[in-house]
Each structure stands twice: as structure tokens, then as C-alpha cells.
Amino acid sequence: MVFAGLTLENAAQETREVGSGQHKRIERKYTVQKLLDPEFRLPRESSESKDAKAAMKALTGKGVRVFKAKKE
């Protein structure tokens, strides 16, 4: 349940730039209504998540521990 809550919270905070020039603005990527729609699916992980994993590996040994959960 915690995973679902964190996923929704993080998705709700995602933003994107819209427009160009003087009309450029930042808006939310997903609306709450869209996130709570039972048919809506978040996109799969992209290369950004691979970059995050590489960053975590770089921190290993510098006071940061990486744990893997067992699949049951």
C-alpha cells in the first residue's frame, strides 16, 4: 500500500514545460483525476531509471548501502 501511495504522490508532482518563448510555462504532467482513473497506467521505466541505478552504485561505499528485497 505504501508503494502505491508513493508512486501516486511522485507522479502527481511531475511537471513538464509547455509552450515556447514568452509563453513557456510549467504544468503538472498528470492530473489527480487522471491518476485515480482505474484505466490509467503510468509509462514504464525509461533510461532515466538506469541512470538512477548507476548513481546509486556510485554512492555505494560512501556511507550508502543498497539492499535488494527478496521476491516471494
Secondary structure, DSSP 8 states (H G I E B T S, - for coil): -HHHHHHHHHHHH-EEEES-GGG-EEEESS-HHHHH-TT-------HHHHHHHHHHHHHBTTTB--------
